[in-house]
Amino acid sequence: MRITQKGQVTIPQEIRDRFGFLPYTEVEFVAQGENVVLRKASTNRRGAALMRRLRGSAGAGMSTDDIMRLTRGDD
């Protein structure tokens, strides 16, 4: 494996699958002696970023109670 001019490497699919490195997963590099370890960042901001993107996107003009009645099937 080779580092590109931009400092990028490709994480092999087998490693991504095994350790759950999904797109937009925050990772960090940790120096351990003469080695460098790649691991998931201790704070996962992926969910927070998703919620920020979705916030306010429904816009159906319904209240939370109205939506809950629809999802529960209450009449």
Gaussian input, Z-matrix of N, CA and C with variables (Angstrom, degrees):
# hf/3-21g

backbone

0 1
 N
 C     1     B1
 C     2     B2     1     A1
 N     3     B3     2     A2     1     D1
 C     4     B4     3     A3     2     D2
 C     5     B5     4     A4     3     D3
 N     6     B6     5     A5     4     D4
 C     7     B7     6     A6     5     D5
 C     8     B8     7     A7     6     D6
 N     9     B9     8     A8     7     D7
 C    10    B10     9     A9     8     D8
 C    11    B11    10    A10     9     D9
 N    12    B12    11    A11    10    D10
 C    13    B13    12    A12    11    D11
 C    14    B14    13    A13    12    D12
 N    15    B15    14    A14    13    D13
 C    16    B16    15    A15    14    D14
 C    17    B17    16    A16    15    D15
 N    18    B18    17    A17    16    D16
 C    19    B19    18    A18    17    D17
 C    20    B20    19    A19    18    D18
 N    21    B21    20    A20    19    D19
 C    22    B22    21    A21    20    D20
 C    23    B23    22    A22    21    D21
 N    24    B24    23    A23    22    D22
 C    25    B25    24    A24    23    D23
 C    26    B26    25    A25    24    D24
 N    27    B27    26    A26    25    D25
 C    28    B28    27    A27    26    D26
 C    29    B29    28    A28    27    D27
 N    30    B30    29    A29    28    D28
 C    31    B31    30    A30    29    D29
 C    32    B32    31    A31    30    D30
 N    33    B33    32    A32    31    D31
 C    34    B34    33    A33    32    D32
 C    35    B35    34    A34    33    D33
 N    36    B36    35    A35    34    D34
 C    37    B37    36    A36    35    D35
 C    38    B38    37    A37    36    D36
 N    39    B39    38    A38    37    D37
 C    40    B40    39    A39    38    D38
 C    41    B41    40    A40    39    D39
 N    42    B42    41    A41    40    D40
 C    43    B43    42    A42    41    D41
 C    44    B44    43    A43    42    D42
 N    45    B45    44    A44    43    D43
 C    46    B46    45    A45    44    D44
 C    47    B47    46    A46    45    D45
 N    48    B48    47    A47    46    D46
 C    49    B49    48    A48    47    D47
 C    50    B50    49    A49    48    D48
 N    51    B51    50    A50    49    D49
 C    52    B52    51    A51    50    D50
 C    53    B53    52    A52    51    D51
 N    54    B54    53    A53    52    D52
 C    55    B55    54    A54    53    D53
 C    56    B56    55    A55    54    D54
 N    57    B57    56    A56    55    D55
 C    58    B58    57    A57    56    D56
 C    59    B59    58    A58    57    D57
 N    60    B60    59    A59    58    D58
 C    61    B61    60    A60    59    D59
 C    62    B62    61    A61    60    D60
 N    63    B63    62    A62    61    D61
 C    64    B64    63    A63    62    D62
 C    65    B65    64    A64    63    D63
 N    66    B66    65    A65    64    D64
 C    67    B67    66    A66    65    D65
 C    68    B68    67    A67    66    D66
 N    69    B69    68    A68    67    D67
 C    70    B70    69    A69    68    D68
 C    71    B71    70    A70    69    D69
 N    72    B72    71    A71    70    D70
 C    73    B73    72    A72    71    D71
 C    74    B74    73    A73    72    D72
 N    75    B75    74    A74    73    D73
 C    76    B76    75    A75    74    D74
 C    77    B77    76    A76    75    D75
 N    78    B78    77    A77    76    D76
 C    79    B79    78    A78    77    D77
 C    80    B80    79    A79    78    D78
 N    81    B81    80    A80    79    D79
 C    82    B82    81    A81    80    D80
 C    83    B83    82    A82    81    D81
 N    84    B84    83    A83    82    D82
 C    85    B85    84    A84    83    D83
 C    86    B86    85    A85    84    D84
 N    87    B87    86    A86    85    D85
 C    88    B88    87    A87    86    D86
 C    89    B89    88    A88    87    D87
 N    90    B90    89    A89    88    D88
 C    91    B91    90    A90    89    D89
 C    92    B92    91    A91    90    D90
 N    93    B93    92    A92    91    D91
 C    94    B94    93    A93    92    D92
 C    95    B95    94    A94    93    D93
 N    96    B96    95    A95    94    D94
 C    97    B97    96    A96    95    D95
 C    98    B98    97    A97    96    D96
 N    99    B99    98    A98    97    D97
 C   100   B100    99    A99    98    D98
 C   101   B101   100   A100    99    D99
 N   102   B102   101   A101   100   D100
 C   103   B103   102   A102   101   D101
 C   104   B104   103   A103   102   D102
 N   105   B105   104   A104   103   D103
 C   106   B106   105   A105   104   D104
 C   107   B107   106   A106   105   D105
 N   108   B108   107   A107   106   D106
 C   109   B109   108   A108   107   D107
 C   110   B110   109   A109   108   D108
 N   111   B111   110   A110   109   D109
 C   112   B112   111   A111   110   D110
 C   113   B113   112   A112   111   D111
 N   114   B114   113   A113   112   D112
 C   115   B115   114   A114   113   D113
 C   116   B116   115   A115   114   D114
 N   117   B117   116   A116   115   D115
 C   118   B118   117   A117   116   D116
 C   119   B119   118   A118   117   D117
 N   120   B120   119   A119   118   D118
 C   121   B121   120   A120   119   D119
 C   122   B122   121   A121   120   D120
 N   123   B123   122   A122   121   D121
 C   124   B124   123   A123   122   D122
 C   125   B125   124   A124   123   D123
 N   126   B126   125   A125   124   D124
 C   127   B127   126   A126   125   D125
 C   128   B128   127   A127   126   D126
 N   129   B129   128   A128   127   D127
 C   130   B130   129   A129   128   D128
 C   131   B131   130   A130   129   D129
 N   132   B132   131   A131   130   D130
 C   133   B133   132   A132   131   D131
 C   134   B134   133   A133   132   D132
 N   135   B135   134   A134   133   D133
 C   136   B136   135   A135   134   D134
 C   137   B137   136   A136   135   D135
 N   138   B138   137   A137   136   D136
 C   139   B139   138   A138   137   D137
 C   140   B140   139   A139   138   D138
 N   141   B141   140   A140   139   D139
 C   142   B142   141   A141   140   D140
 C   143   B143   142   A142   141   D141
 N   144   B144   143   A143   142   D142
 C   145   B145   144   A144   143   D143
 C   146   B146   145   A145   144   D144
 N   147   B147   146   A146   145   D145
 C   148   B148   147   A147   146   D146
 C   149   B149   148   A148   147   D147
 N   150   B150   149   A149   148   D148
 C   151   B151   150   A150   149   D149
 C   152   B152   151   A151   150   D150
 N   153   B153   152   A152   151   D151
 C   154   B154   153   A153   152   D152
 C   155   B155   154   A154   153   D153
 N   156   B156   155   A155   154   D154
 C   157   B157   156   A156   155   D155
 C   158   B158   157   A157   156   D156
 N   159   B159   158   A158   157   D157
 C   160   B160   159   A159   158   D158
 C   161   B161   160   A160   159   D159
 N   162   B162   161   A161   160   D160
 C   163   B163   162   A162   161   D161
 C   164   B164   163   A163   162   D162
 N   165   B165   164   A164   163   D163
 C   166   B166   165   A165   164   D164
 C   167   B167   166   A166   165   D165
 N   168   B168   167   A167   166   D166
 C   169   B169   168   A168   167   D167
 C   170   B170   169   A169   168   D168
 N   171   B171   170   A170   169   D169
 C   172   B172   171   A171   170   D170
 C   173   B173   172   A172   171   D171
 N   174   B174   173   A173   172   D172
 C   175   B175   174   A174   173   D173
 C   176   B176   175   A175   174   D174
 N   177   B177   176   A176   175   D175
 C   178   B178   177   A177   176   D176
 C   179   B179   178   A178   177   D177
 N   180   B180   179   A179   178   D178
 C   181   B181   180   A180   179   D179
 C   182   B182   181   A181   180   D180
 N   183   B183   182   A182   181   D181
 C   184   B184   183   A183   182   D182
 C   185   B185   184   A184   183   D183
 N   186   B186   185   A185   184   D184
 C   187   B187   186   A186   185   D185
 C   188   B188   187   A187   186   D186
 N   189   B189   188   A188   187   D187
 C   190   B190   189   A189   188   D188
 C   191   B191   190   A190   189   D189
 N   192   B192   191   A191   190   D190
 C   193   B193   192   A192   191   D191
 C   194   B194   193   A193   192   D192
 N   195   B195   194   A194   193   D193
 C   196   B196   195   A195   194   D194
 C   197   B197   196   A196   195   D195
 N   198   B198   197   A197   196   D196
 C   199   B199   198   A198   197   D197
 C   200   B200   199   A199   198   D198
 N   201   B201   200   A200   199   D199
 C   202   B202   201   A201   200   D200
 C   203   B203   202   A202   201   D201
 N   204   B204   203   A203   202   D202
 C   205   B205   204   A204   203   D203
 C   206   B206   205   A205   204   D204
 N   207   B207   206   A206   205   D205
 C   208   B208   207   A207   206   D206
 C   209   B209   208   A208   207   D207
 N   210   B210   209   A209   208   D208
 C   211   B211   210   A210   209   D209
 C   212   B212   211   A211   210   D210
 N   213   B213   212   A212   211   D211
 C   214   B214   213   A213   212   D212
 C   215   B215   214   A214   213   D213
 N   216   B216   215   A215   214   D214
 C   217   B217   216   A216   215   D215
 C   218   B218   217   A217   216   D216
 N   219   B219   218   A218   217   D217
 C   220   B220   219   A219   218   D218
 C   221   B221   220   A220   219   D219
 N   222   B222   221   A221   220   D220
 C   223   B223   222   A222   221   D221
 C   224   B224   223   A223   222   D222

   B1=1.4427
   B2=1.5287
   B3=1.3067
   B4=1.4604
   B5=1.5273
   B6=1.3249
   B7=1.4534
   B8=1.5257
   B9=1.3338
   B10=1.4632
   B11=1.5300
   B12=1.3284
   B13=1.4622
   B14=1.5162
   B15=1.3131
   B16=1.4629
   B17=1.5300
   B18=1.3306
   B19=1.4559
   B20=1.5136
   B21=1.3292
   B22=1.4620
   B23=1.5242
   B24=1.3223
   B25=1.4628
   B26=1.5294
   B27=1.3075
   B28=1.4595
   B29=1.5221
   B30=1.3250
   B31=1.4609
   B32=1.5222
   B33=1.3272
   B34=1.4660
   B35=1.5359
   B36=1.3217
   B37=1.4654
   B38=1.5249
   B39=1.3173
   B40=1.4709
   B41=1.5311
   B42=1.3174
   B43=1.4664
   B44=1.5263
   B45=1.3327
   B46=1.4684
   B47=1.5212
   B48=1.3303
   B49=1.4703
   B50=1.5210
   B51=1.3077
   B52=1.4684
   B53=1.5174
   B54=1.3338
   B55=1.4485
   B56=1.5318
   B57=1.3290
   B58=1.4533
   B59=1.5175
   B60=1.3340
   B61=1.4615
   B62=1.5262
   B63=1.3230
   B64=1.4594
   B65=1.5253
   B66=1.3290
   B67=1.4636
   B68=1.5282
   B69=1.3022
   B70=1.4690
   B71=1.5199
   B72=1.3365
   B73=1.4572
   B74=1.5209
   B75=1.3241
   B76=1.4663
   B77=1.5303
   B78=1.3233
   B79=1.4619
   B80=1.5245
   B81=1.3188
   B82=1.4570
   B83=1.5178
   B84=1.3097
   B85=1.4533
   B86=1.5180
   B87=1.3433
   B88=1.4522
   B89=1.5248
   B90=1.3311
   B91=1.4670
   B92=1.5197
   B93=1.3437
   B94=1.4616
   B95=1.5197
   B96=1.3145
   B97=1.4635
   B98=1.5111
   B99=1.3282
   B100=1.4610
   B101=1.5276
   B102=1.3177
   B103=1.4640
   B104=1.5187
   B105=1.3155
   B106=1.4554
   B107=1.5183
   B108=1.3292
   B109=1.4608
   B110=1.5214
   B111=1.3221
   B112=1.4599
   B113=1.5149
   B114=1.3239
   B115=1.4662
   B116=1.5152
   B117=1.3374
   B118=1.4523
   B119=1.5161
   B120=1.3235
   B121=1.4569
   B122=1.5191
   B123=1.3125
   B124=1.4620
   B125=1.5187
   B126=1.3213
   B127=1.4625
   B128=1.5123
   B129=1.3064
   B130=1.4511
   B131=1.5221
   B132=1.3111
   B133=1.4604
   B134=1.5252
   B135=1.3242
   B136=1.4613
   B137=1.5218
   B138=1.3375
   B139=1.4569
   B140=1.5185
   B141=1.3336
   B142=1.4588
   B143=1.5251
   B144=1.3213
   B145=1.4682
   B146=1.5260
   B147=1.3281
   B148=1.4573
   B149=1.5319
   B150=1.3131
   B151=1.4617
   B152=1.5296
   B153=1.3361
   B154=1.4670
   B155=1.5242
   B156=1.3455
   B157=1.4669
   B158=1.5217
   B159=1.3318
   B160=1.4639
   B161=1.5184
   B162=1.3255
   B163=1.4610
   B164=1.5323
   B165=1.3104
   B166=1.4513
   B167=1.5174
   B168=1.3172
   B169=1.4614
   B170=1.5261
   B171=1.3245
   B172=1.4663
   B173=1.5188
   B174=1.3089
   B175=1.4500
   B176=1.5152
   B177=1.3267
   B178=1.4620
   B179=1.5202
   B180=1.3324
   B181=1.4533
   B182=1.5083
   B183=1.3205
   B184=1.4507
   B185=1.5174
   B186=1.3269
   B187=1.4622
   B188=1.5304
   B189=1.3076
   B190=1.4624
   B191=1.5230
   B192=1.3267
   B193=1.4706
   B194=1.5293
   B195=1.3308
   B196=1.4686
   B197=1.5243
   B198=1.3046
   B199=1.4777
   B200=1.5142
   B201=1.3476
   B202=1.4550
   B203=1.5161
   B204=1.3384
   B205=1.4706
   B206=1.5219
   B207=1.3186
   B208=1.4669
   B209=1.5167
   B210=1.3353
   B211=1.4651
   B212=1.5202
   B213=1.3272
   B214=1.4712
   B215=1.5252
   B216=1.3117
   B217=1.4546
   B218=1.5059
   B219=1.3527
   B220=1.4674
   B221=1.5210
   B222=1.3070
   B223=1.4713
   B224=1.4958
   A1=107.02
   A2=114.60
   A3=119.97
   A4=109.67
   A5=116.01
   A6=122.06
   A7=107.85
   A8=116.96
   A9=120.85
   A10=110.41
   A11=115.83
   A12=120.48
   A13=111.81
   A14=117.17
   A15=121.60
   A16=112.28
   A17=118.01
   A18=121.33
   A19=113.72
   A20=117.23
   A21=121.57
   A22=111.25
   A23=114.80
   A24=122.10
   A25=107.40
   A26=116.18
   A27=121.10
   A28=108.27
   A29=115.74
   A30=120.11
   A31=106.64
   A32=118.15
   A33=120.01
   A34=112.21
   A35=115.88
   A36=121.68
   A37=111.80
   A38=117.90
   A39=121.46
   A40=110.84
   A41=117.11
   A42=121.46
   A43=109.99
   A44=117.25
   A45=120.39
   A46=110.69
   A47=116.45
   A48=120.55
   A49=111.14
   A50=116.49
   A51=121.31
   A52=112.19
   A53=117.30
   A54=120.92
   A55=114.00
   A56=117.23
   A57=120.89
   A58=114.78
   A59=116.95
   A60=120.10
   A61=108.37
   A62=116.26
   A63=122.61
   A64=109.10
   A65=117.50
   A66=118.60
   A67=110.57
   A68=115.97
   A69=125.42
   A70=113.73
   A71=117.89
   A72=120.21
   A73=108.29
   A74=116.45
   A75=121.12
   A76=107.97
   A77=115.92
   A78=121.04
   A79=109.09
   A80=114.43
   A81=120.11
   A82=109.02
   A83=115.13
   A84=121.86
   A85=107.13
   A86=116.25
   A87=121.62
   A88=108.39
   A89=116.08
   A90=121.08
   A91=108.65
   A92=115.65
   A93=121.76
   A94=106.96
   A95=115.52
   A96=120.22
   A97=109.65
   A98=116.96
   A99=122.64
   A100=112.35
   A101=116.60
   A102=121.28
   A103=111.60
   A104=114.86
   A105=121.91
   A106=107.15
   A107=116.04
   A108=121.92
   A109=108.34
   A110=115.94
   A111=122.57
   A112=107.09
   A113=116.68
   A114=119.65
   A115=109.57
   A116=114.76
   A117=119.50
   A118=107.97
   A119=116.44
   A120=120.89
   A121=109.45
   A122=116.29
   A123=120.43
   A124=112.34
   A125=117.84
   A126=120.36
   A127=107.98
   A128=115.36
   A129=120.02
   A130=109.24
   A131=117.03
   A132=121.89
   A133=111.68
   A134=117.14
   A135=120.28
   A136=111.53
   A137=117.53
   A138=121.52
   A139=111.82
   A140=115.94
   A141=119.87
   A142=110.56
   A143=117.12
   A144=120.66
   A145=110.38
   A146=116.62
   A147=120.60
   A148=110.59
   A149=116.21
   A150=119.78
   A151=111.40
   A152=117.64
   A153=120.47
   A154=110.52
   A155=116.44
   A156=119.79
   A157=111.48
   A158=117.31
   A159=120.93
   A160=113.39
   A161=117.49
   A162=120.98
   A163=110.79
   A164=115.36
   A165=120.99
   A166=114.35
   A167=118.50
   A168=119.32
   A169=113.57
   A170=118.52
   A171=120.39
   A172=110.44
   A173=117.28
   A174=121.94
   A175=115.70
   A176=118.74
   A177=121.29
   A178=112.03
   A179=117.75
   A180=120.27
   A181=113.05
   A182=116.83
   A183=120.85
   A184=109.35
   A185=115.64
   A186=119.79
   A187=108.76
   A188=115.37
   A189=120.19
   A190=110.41
   A191=116.91
   A192=120.44
   A193=111.37
   A194=117.14
   A195=120.81
   A196=110.89
   A197=115.77
   A198=120.64
   A199=110.60
   A200=117.13
   A201=120.85
   A202=111.10
   A203=117.71
   A204=120.29
   A205=110.04
   A206=117.33
   A207=120.74
   A208=112.20
   A209=117.03
   A210=119.69
   A211=112.41
   A212=116.88
   A213=120.68
   A214=112.41
   A215=115.65
   A216=118.82
   A217=113.75
   A218=117.10
   A219=120.62
   A220=109.41
   A221=115.51
   A222=119.80
   A223=111.71
   D1=144.21
   D2=-176.26
   D3=-128.09
   D4=143.83
   D5=175.95
   D6=-83.60
   D7=132.28
   D8=179.58
   D9=-74.39
   D10=172.75
   D11=177.35
   D12=-60.79
   D13=-27.31
   D14=178.53
   D15=-85.20
   D16=1.86
   D17=-179.97
   D18=81.90
   D19=21.77
   D20=-176.72
   D21=-100.80
   D22=149.08
   D23=171.31
   D24=-134.14
   D25=158.94
   D26=176.05
   D27=-101.76
   D28=125.19
   D29=176.27
   D30=-79.43
   D31=123.99
   D32=-178.26
   D33=-56.29
   D34=143.86
   D35=-177.72
   D36=-54.75
   D37=-41.25
   D38=-179.84
   D39=-58.29
   D40=-41.06
   D41=179.57
   D42=-70.50
   D43=-42.88
   D44=178.64
   D45=-60.21
   D46=-44.32
   D47=179.73
   D48=-65.31
   D49=-46.64
   D50=-175.60
   D51=-62.50
   D52=-39.49
   D53=-173.92
   D54=-106.52
   D55=4.72
   D56=174.23
   D57=71.92
   D58=33.98
   D59=175.84
   D60=-81.66
   D61=90.23
   D62=179.37
   D63=-85.27
   D64=165.02
   D65=175.33
   D66=-55.11
   D67=138.95
   D68=179.21
   D69=72.41
   D70=11.01
   D71=173.64
   D72=-66.86
   D73=131.29
   D74=176.62
   D75=-77.54
   D76=130.26
   D77=178.87
   D78=-127.13
   D79=164.02
   D80=175.45
   D81=-140.61
   D82=153.94
   D83=177.00
   D84=-106.09
   D85=130.76
   D86=-177.21
   D87=-122.72
   D88=126.55
   D89=176.56
   D90=-79.45
   D91=127.13
   D92=176.34
   D93=-130.35
   D94=94.11
   D95=-176.57
   D96=65.61
   D97=-122.20
   D98=179.50
   D99=-91.51
   D100=2.84
   D101=-177.39
   D102=-112.02
   D103=160.19
   D104=174.18
   D105=-121.93
   D106=132.14
   D107=-178.55
   D108=-112.39
   D109=132.64
   D110=173.73
   D111=-96.50
   D112=128.25
   D113=178.25
   D114=-145.35
   D115=161.84
   D116=175.52
   D117=-63.65
   D118=139.66
   D119=178.79
   D120=-63.56
   D121=148.72
   D122=-176.50
   D123=-65.55
   D124=-26.55
   D125=175.45
   D126=-110.65
   D127=119.18
   D128=179.89
   D129=-90.48
   D130=107.47
   D131=-177.72
   D132=-92.51
   D133=-1.50
   D134=-176.74
   D135=-60.19
   D136=-45.95
   D137=179.94
   D138=-64.81
   D139=-41.16
   D140=179.61
   D141=-64.56
   D142=-40.75
   D143=179.20
   D144=-64.65
   D145=-40.30
   D146=178.26
   D147=-62.49
   D148=-44.30
   D149=-179.98
   D150=-63.95
   D151=-38.57
   D152=177.79
   D153=-62.26
   D154=-40.37
   D155=179.99
   D156=-67.44
   D157=-35.32
   D158=-176.39
   D159=-85.42
   D160=-23.24
   D161=-175.34
   D162=-55.73
   D163=127.60
   D164=177.21
   D165=78.98
   D166=8.93
   D167=-176.00
   D168=-89.83
   D169=-13.64
   D170=-177.52
   D171=-67.43
   D172=-58.95
   D173=174.59
   D174=54.51
   D175=28.51
   D176=-178.66
   D177=-81.23
   D178=-7.21
   D179=-179.35
   D180=74.74
   D181=17.81
   D182=-179.67
   D183=-106.26
   D184=149.02
   D185=175.62
   D186=-80.13
   D187=165.57
   D188=176.57
   D189=-58.84
   D190=-40.56
   D191=178.65
   D192=-61.88
   D193=-41.07
   D194=177.81
   D195=-61.44
   D196=-44.77
   D197=179.99
   D198=-63.57
   D199=-43.26
   D200=179.91
   D201=-63.44
   D202=-38.57
   D203=177.37
   D204=-62.13
   D205=-41.38
   D206=179.07
   D207=-64.74
   D208=-43.91
   D209=-177.78
   D210=-71.77
   D211=-28.59
   D212=179.48
   D213=-87.37
   D214=-16.45
   D215=-176.64
   D216=81.35
   D217=16.00
   D218=177.69
   D219=-70.44
   D220=141.05
   D221=177.70
   D222=-102.86

